[in-house]
Amino acid sequence: MKAAVINKLSTYLFYVLMAVSAVVLLLFYLVGYDNMSQVAAGMVTDPANLDLLMYWLYALLAISVVAVLCFSVAQFFSSLKTNPKSAIKGIVSLVLFVVLFGGAYALADDSSITINGKAFDETGTLILTDVCIYVQYVLLAVATICTVVSLTGLFKFANKIKE
């Protein structure tokens, strides 16, 4: 009974989020370009509902992060009671992600760069960009290694040795 209610609720929530996303995207693409903004080369037109789209994307990101964190904590405590070994694996993966982001932050460089002849020196943006790039490199390498190992059947061979 409880699972059916949660399933219906999540389905309705999904439909509401999709409908709002569709309306925001239609407003963004169909309303037009009437906002004037100052750029180095002169005045340019921006999409009329760019701010609305960006705020909606920020809201979706915040909802996703909060949902993932809440469900992760709930799943951790429920699995801690039934299967403590599985709960410890979840904590280890979380620690590995913190180490990955911490290492990427330690490697990030905030020295200014030149874009179109002008110096760009916003340190927060430069560090965030470097962190994202380093994390993507590491995750791409891990995904590639896992794909190669999986395609070669190394795990199957290791499982046969255990038996």
C-alpha positions in Angstrom: 0.0 0.0 0.0 2.7 2.5 1.0 4.8 1.7 -2.1 1.8 2.3 -4.4 1.1 5.8 -2.8 4.8 6.7 -3.1 4.8 5.5 -6.7 1.7 7.6 -7.6 3.1 10.6 -5.8 6.4 10.4 -7.7 4.6 10.0 -11.0 2.5 13.1 -10.4 5.5 15.0 -9.3 7.3 14.0 -12.4 4.4 15.1 -14.6 4.3 18.5 -12.9 8.0 19.1 -13.2 7.9 18.1 -16.9 4.9 20.4 -17.6 6.6 23.3 -15.9 9.8 22.6 -17.8 7.9 22.5 -21.1 6.2 25.8 -20.4 9.5 27.4 -19.5 11.2 26.1 -22.6 8.4 27.2 -24.8 8.6 30.7 -23.3 12.3 30.7 -23.8 12.2 29.6 -27.5 9.0 31.2 -28.7 8.7 34.6 -27.0 11.7 36.3 -28.7 14.7 38.4 -28.2 13.9 41.7 -26.7 16.3 42.2 -23.8 19.1 44.5 -24.6 22.4 43.9 -22.8 25.8 45.5 -22.9 28.7 43.5 -24.2 32.2 44.7 -25.0 31.3 44.9 -28.8 28.2 46.9 -28.2 24.5 46.2 -27.5 23.1 42.8 -28.2 19.8 41.1 -27.8 19.2 38.4 -25.2 16.4 35.9 -25.1 13.4 37.4 -23.3 13.1 34.6 -20.8 16.7 33.6 -20.2 16.5 34.5 -16.5 13.4 32.4 -16.0 15.1 29.4 -17.7 18.2 29.8 -15.6 16.3 30.1 -12.3 14.2 27.0 -13.3 17.4 25.0 -14.0 18.9 26.2 -10.7 15.7 25.0 -8.9 15.8 21.6 -10.6 19.5 21.2 -9.7 18.7 22.1 -6.0 15.7 19.7 -5.9 17.9 17.0 -7.4 20.8 17.5 -4.9 18.4 17.7 -1.9 16.6 14.5 -3.1 19.8 12.6 -3.6 21.2 13.6 -0.2 17.9 12.8 1.6 17.4 9.4 0.0 21.1 8.6 0.4 21.0 9.2 4.1 17.7 7.3 4.5 19.0 4.4 2.5 22.2 4.4 4.6 20.4 4.2 7.9 18.0 1.5 6.6 20.8 -0.6 5.2 22.9 -0.1 8.4 20.2 -2.0 10.3 19.9 -4.8 7.7 23.3 -5.0 6.0 26.1 -3.0 7.7 28.7 -4.1 5.1 26.6 -2.5 2.3 26.2 0.7 4.4 30.0 0.9 4.8 30.4 0.6 1.0 28.2 3.6 0.6 30.2 5.6 3.0 33.4 4.6 1.2 32.1 5.8 -2.1 31.0 9.1 -0.6 34.5 9.5 0.9 36.1 8.7 -2.5 34.0 11.5 -4.1 35.0 14.0 -1.4 38.7 13.0 -2.0 38.2 13.4 -5.7 36.7 16.9 -5.4 39.2 17.9 -2.7 42.1 16.8 -4.9 40.7 18.6 -7.9 40.3 21.7 -5.8 43.9 21.4 -4.6 45.1 21.2 -8.2 42.9 24.0 -9.5 44.7 27.1 -10.7 43.3 30.6 -10.2 45.8 32.5 -12.4 44.1 34.9 -14.9 43.6 34.1 -18.5 43.2 36.3 -21.6 39.9 36.1 -23.5 39.5 38.2 -26.6 42.3 40.4 -25.5 41.0 41.1 -22.0 42.2 39.6 -18.8 39.7 37.3 -17.0 40.6 37.1 -13.3 37.5 36.0 -11.4 39.2 33.5 -9.1 36.0 31.7 -8.1 35.0 31.0 -11.6 38.5 29.9 -12.7 38.8 27.5 -9.7 35.3 26.1 -10.3 36.1 25.5 -14.0 39.3 23.8 -13.2 37.7 21.5 -10.6 34.9 20.5 -13.1 37.5 19.8 -15.8 39.7 17.7 -13.5 36.7 15.7 -12.1 35.5 15.0 -15.6 38.9 13.8 -16.7 39.1 11.4 -13.7 35.6 10.1 -14.2 36.1 9.6 -17.9 39.3 7.7 -17.2 37.5 5.5 -14.6 34.6 4.9 -17.0 37.0 3.9 -19.8 39.0 1.6 -17.6 35.8 -0.1 -16.3 34.5 -0.5 -19.8 37.7 -2.1 -21.0 37.9 -4.4 -18.0 34.2 -5.4 -18.4 34.6 -6.1 -22.1 37.7 -8.2 -21.6 35.8 -10.4 -19.1 38.4 -9.9 -16.3 35.7 -10.0 -13.6 34.3 -13.3 -14.9 37.8 -14.7 -14.7 38.3 -13.4 -11.1 35.0 -14.9 -10.1 36.0 -18.3 -11.4 39.2 -18.2 -9.4 37.3 -17.5 -6.2 35.1 -20.5 -6.7 
